[in-house]
């Protein structure tokens, strides 16, 4: 989809669009979150993808490249400031042309793929002629719809109206962050005003379509949906994806080590005198020495875990965990060192980034 997206692929007119930030390069089961969305688009027959990038553009470009490793062609669309999802559509106008496209939020993870969702829209567009839908949105049942954009729908699947974080929700159907549009959306985006928070809201653009007589279809999500923007949902997502992996060993495990359950050891990974319980994944060139790696743990490439226990955690590339009795429910960033010091006096010594959270027992 074009995070904003354009068509050029065989068998489809759709283009994809993905709005990204560096957090979308955080890995789930050692694969960046953004890559899952790109792969879903390609699987849906979308091979021309535009990625809207901001101040982390250099990192995104380095990770994704020209898209050829995914079987796609990627165009990068710079956004000077985060001015809303409808603004992403506006600045991608030249890339999108008059093609139908998918807009997909790059920090979402969906159990359901995009292929059937795309097929339903294309079928409705081909079947319904002048009454064809101008948009299709993906919705999910949520426990607390007051925290989301919510859709009111009728019994035949047509969207009646949208409301943002309503005190009295018309349904429990929240917007997931996957949208399909035809070219009418460009008129809608050009017609709306910024919201109170100074952004061009995609919900306002969709509401404009409804108010001007255009049909908006919806599909209800099957399976799980996780916004990975915070630690605990990211760990939950990592657990769900790890549960789907088939174990394999492309590295080395010595005779003093024990591997239990579904464990992936990537090329160059070494397990020495350690116990690894799956589901888990150990990255390329990572060394685990005299340690325990528990279930639902992803350790990325070029890491070192020595004399430590790590469980239900995500450890990013190049990090070292040395002499730590128990590390659990944690997200460890890139090039991080977590070490136990013998220096006196004993104290907790931390260097923490913005928005960090530390829990001490």
Secondary structure, DSSP 8 states (H G I E B T S, - for coil): -BTTEE--STT--EEEEEE--GGGGSEETTEEHHHHHHHHHHHTT--EEEEEE-TTHHHHHHHHTTSGGGT-EEEEEE-SS---HHHHHHHTHHHHTT--EEEEETTEEESS-SHHHHHHHHHHHHHSGGG--SEEEEEEE-S-GGGSEEEEE-TTSBEEEEEES-SS-S-SEEEEEEEEE-THHHHHHHH----TTS---HHHHHHHHHHTT--EEEEE--S-EEETTSHHHHHHHHHHHHTT---EESSEE-TT-EEESSEEE-TT-EEES-EEESSEEE-TT-EEES-EE-SSEEE-TT-EEES-EEES-EE-TT-EEES-S-EES-EE-TT-EEE----SS--------TT------
